[in-house]
Structure formats: C-alpha cells, structure tokens
C-alpha cells in the first residue's frame, strides 16, 4: 500500500515564523506540521496545500519558539477532524495501536551521550504509519533524503544505516530498541491518532498479503537487500535456497539485512 509522504525541505518558500525566529520556514522548522499533515492525509480523505495547512496550524496556537507544540496541534486536529488522540512513551502500547489501524507521531530529542540521533541530531517529529509482522516500525520522516540512511561515505549516515533499514521508496524500518533510544529523552515519545473503524482502505487479507511479500529470485530484490541476501546465500544461511529460487518473505529479507549489517559493523563479514 502506498502512503503520502510530505517532505519539509520542499517548502523553504513557505514561512513558519515564531517569535524567536521570524524568518523560519517549513524547511527549517516544519517537521511537526509535516508529520501532522501525513497523519491527516493518510488516515482521511482530507487534502491541504502546504500554505493553507501552515496557516491553520499557526491559527491553533501550536507554533512556539523552538518548534511546534504537538499537544496543542493534536488537540486541534481531534476537534476539527474527529481524531481520537492519546499519548504514550511505551513501544508496546504504540505497537498495539498501530496493529489496530492507528498511526502516530514520534517525538525524538536528538543526539546524547552514546547516541548520535537516528532521525535528527536535535528535536524532531516524524510519522509512524504501521508495523511489520516482525515488529519493525514503519516511519515516514519529513526530513528524509535519499542518502540519510545509506551513505557509507558519511559517518552519521553510516551510523544510521546500522540502526535502521532503508526500505523501498522512502519507508524507513526501525526496531523497538532503536526507536526507544531515539525518543526516550522526550515525554511523551508518541502521539497516537485513531479514527472509528480505521483500516486504511484494505481488508485484513490484503494487509497481510502486502506485508508478506515474497521474493522468488534475486532480480526481484530491492537494491538495499541484495548484498545481504547474496552474503546469506554464499554462507548457506538461506537454507536450501538458490539465487534463482529464493522464496524469501519480506520479513526474512529484513532479518538477513540486519544480520549482514551487524556483521559489517563488527568487522566480521567474510
């Protein structure tokens, strides 16, 4: 299933001023409104142009010095669009919420001792649209770029690559441990949004079929997975599989990618 992904860096021409930063734009400071817009447009049939959306966000009083008051914005969204909104800092609660068809906004604090910052080195909001069968959270980052989680030539991107999976398109997959590490300095860590009978338009069977995509041969694999699967084939980890007869589920492929990157990080790849 495809989701609408809003990138804040596309809107440097739209002002998002605050008292302390009157020249701020959506590009510099708009992760909160962009994350909230992704909630709205992926959970409902509502559509907003960015300028109109920012004007509405500002009208709610959610624009504050240093960013966006998500508590204020989420309450305004509940009143205007009919969302039920709650908060948590518990990944198990978040997981259950996503399994029931809700979505969430993640609230991370950036880098700190022992942690470099997965989605940002400073405060940042991002949208969590679902969870895979193997319990990886699916994130749409409003400040996503094509090399943010994949560029081995950049030390921060290399670190991020070891702690998240860059999936097909712009989806990023993160396990509960790393998501917790990225959000634990902020309370609440997650703003949970739900609607009555929300199922994103798919039947349970369709959701399961999409989540359990099967790759039958290497040419079907996305670029980010091919080195890991080839490594697994070379070392007999894919038991009984050959390059032209894989039959690996998406869950299995992601597991192999994490194994590969863990060995890469430890310097134990052979």
C-alpha positions in Angstrom: 0.0 0.0 0.0 1.3 3.5 -0.9 1.3 6.4 1.6 1.5 10.1 1.1 4.9 11.4 2.2 5.4 15.1 2.9 9.0 16.4 2.7 9.6 19.6 4.7 12.7 20.6 2.6 10.4 21.2 -0.4 8.8 24.2 1.3 11.6 26.6 2.0 9.5 29.3 0.3 6.7 29.0 2.9 7.2 30.9 6.1 6.6 29.3 9.5 7.7 32.1 11.8 8.0 32.2 15.6 8.7 35.0 18.0 12.3 34.0 18.3 12.8 33.1 14.6 10.6 35.3 12.4 12.4 34.1 9.2 11.8 30.4 9.9 10.3 28.3 7.1 8.7 24.9 6.8 12.0 23.6 5.5 13.9 24.8 8.6 11.3 24.2 11.3 8.2 22.4 9.9 8.7 18.8 10.9 5.8 19.0 13.3 3.2 20.3 10.7 4.5 18.0 8.0 4.2 15.0 10.3 0.7 16.0 11.3 -0.3 16.5 7.7 0.9 13.0 6.9 -1.4 11.7 9.7 -4.4 13.6 8.2 -3.8 12.8 4.6 -3.0 9.1 5.2 -5.9 8.5 7.6 -8.6 10.5 5.9 -9.6 11.9 2.5 -8.7 15.4 3.6 -6.2 17.3 1.4 -4.4 20.5 2.2 -2.0 22.7 0.3 1.0 23.4 2.5 0.4 27.1 2.7 -3.2 26.6 3.9 -2.1 23.9 6.3 0.6 26.1 7.9 -1.8 29.0 8.2 -4.2 26.6 10.0 -1.5 25.2 12.3 -0.4 28.7 13.3 -4.1 29.7 14.0 -4.3 26.9 16.6 -1.5 28.4 18.6 0.7 25.4 18.1 3.7 27.4 16.7 6.0 28.1 19.6 9.6 29.2 20.0 11.8 26.3 19.1 9.3 24.3 17.2 5.7 23.0 17.3 3.6 22.3 20.4 2.3 18.9 19.4 0.0 18.7 22.3 -1.8 21.8 21.1 -1.8 20.7 17.5 -3.1 17.2 18.2 -6.0 18.5 20.3 -6.9 20.9 17.5 -6.8 18.1 15.0 -9.0 16.0 17.2 -11.6 18.8 17.4 -11.5 19.7 13.7 -11.1 16.2 12.1 -12.6 13.8 14.6 -9.4 12.0 15.7 -9.1 10.3 19.0 -5.7 11.3 20.4 -3.7 9.9 23.2 0.0 9.7 24.2 2.5 7.1 25.3 6.2 6.5 25.8 5.8 2.7 25.7 6.6 0.9 22.4 4.3 -2.0 23.3 1.4 0.4 23.5 2.4 2.0 20.3 2.6 -1.4 18.6 -0.9 -2.4 19.7 -2.2 1.0 18.5 -0.7 0.5 15.0 -2.0 -3.0 14.8 -5.5 -1.7 15.3 -5.1 0.7 12.4 -4.0 3.9 14.0 -0.9 6.0 13.2 1.4 8.0 15.4 3.8 11.0 15.5 7.2 10.2 17.0 8.9 12.8 19.2 12.7 12.4 19.3 15.2 14.6 21.2 18.3 14.1 19.0 21.8 13.1 20.0 23.0 12.5 23.5 25.9 10.6 25.2 26.1 7.2 23.5 23.5 8.0 20.8 24.0 10.1 17.7 20.4 10.7 16.7 18.6 8.4 14.3 16.2 10.8 12.7 17.8 14.1 13.8 20.7 15.3 15.9 18.2 17.8 17.5 14.5 17.7 18.4 12.3 16.3 15.5 8.9 14.9 14.7 8.2 12.0 12.3 5.2 9.9 11.3 4.8 6.2 12.2 2.4 4.6 9.8 2.4 0.9 10.8 4.3 -2.1 12.0 5.5 -5.2 10.1 4.9 -8.7 11.2 8.4 -8.9 12.5 7.8 -5.9 14.7 9.7 -3.2 12.8 8.1 0.2 13.0 7.5 1.9 9.6 8.4 5.5 9.6 7.9 8.4 7.2 10.5 11.0 8.1 9.6 14.6 6.9 13.3 15.3 6.6 14.1 12.1 4.7 16.7 12.3 1.9 18.0 9.5 -0.3 21.3 9.2 1.5 20.2 9.8 5.1 20.3 6.1 6.0 22.5 4.7 3.2 25.6 6.9 2.5 28.6 5.0 3.9 30.8 7.9 3.0 29.3 10.0 5.7 29.9 8.9 9.3 26.5 9.9 10.6 24.7 8.2 7.7 26.8 5.1 8.2 25.8 5.0 11.9 22.2 5.5 10.9 22.4 2.7 8.4 23.5 0.4 11.3 20.4 1.3 13.3 17.6 1.4 10.7 16.7 -0.2 7.4 16.1 2.0 4.4 13.3 0.2 2.7 11.8 0.5 -0.8 10.9 4.1 -1.7 11.1 6.4 1.3 10.0 4.0 4.1 12.4 3.5 7.0 12.1 0.4 9.3 13.2 0.7 12.9 13.1 -1.9 15.7 11.7 -1.1 19.1 15.1 -0.9 20.8 16.4 1.8 18.5 13.1 3.7 18.3 13.1 3.8 22.1 16.7 5.1 22.2 15.8 7.8 19.8 12.7 9.1 21.6 13.4 8.4 25.3 14.6 11.9 26.0 11.2 13.3 25.1 7.9 12.9 27.0 5.6 11.9 25.6 7.5 9.9 23.0 4.5 9.2 20.8 1.2 11.0 19.9 -1.4 8.3 18.9 -4.1 9.1 16.4 -7.1 6.9 15.6 -10.5 7.1 13.9 -13.6 4.9 14.2 -13.3 1.8 12.1 -10.0 2.9 10.6 -8.4 0.3 8.3 -6.7 2.4 5.6 -9.0 1.0 2.9 -7.6 -2.5 2.9 -9.2 -5.8 4.1 -7.1 -7.8 6.7 -6.3 -10.3 4.0 -5.0 -7.5 1.7 -2.9 -6.1 4.5 -1.4 -9.5 5.3 -0.7 -10.2 1.7 1.2 -6.9 1.2 3.1 -7.3 4.5 4.2 -10.8 3.5 5.5 -10.1 0.0 7.7 -13.0 -1.3 10.8 -12.6 -3.3 11.3 -15.5 -5.6 14.6 -14.6 -7.2 17.4 -12.1 -6.7 16.4 -9.8 -9.5 13.2 -9.1 -7.6 15.1 -7.9 -4.5 15.4 -4.1 -3.8 18.9 -2.7 -4.1 19.2 -2.3 -0.3 18.7 -6.0 0.2 20.8 -7.7 -2.5 24.2 -7.6 -0.8 22.8 -9.1 2.4 20.9 -11.9 0.6 23.9 -12.7 -1.6 26.0 -12.9 1.6 23.4 -15.2 3.2 23.4 -17.4 0.1 27.2 -17.6 0.0 27.3 -18.7 3.6 24.4 -21.2 3.5 22.2 -19.1 5.8 19.3 -19.3 3.3 18.9 -23.0 3.7 18.2 -24.8 0.5 17.8 -21.5 -1.5 19.5 -20.6 -4.7 19.8 -17.3 -6.5 17.0 -18.1 -8.9 14.8 -19.9 -6.3 14.7 -17.8 -3.2 11.2 -17.8 -1.9 12.1 -15.4 0.9 9.4 -13.4 2.6 9.9 -9.7 3.2 10.3 -10.5 6.9 13.1 -12.9 6.2 14.8 -10.5 3.9 14.8 -7.7 6.5 16.2 -10.2 9.1 19.1 -11.1 6.7 19.8 -7.4 6.2 20.1 -6.8 9.9 22.4 -9.9 10.3 24.5 -8.6 7.4 24.8 -5.1 8.8 25.5 -6.4 12.3 28.4 -8.4 11.0 29.5 -5.5 8.8 29.6 -3.2 11.9 31.6 -5.7 13.9 34.0 -6.3 11.0 33.2 -10.0 10.9 31.9 -10.2 7.3 33.7 -12.9 5.3 
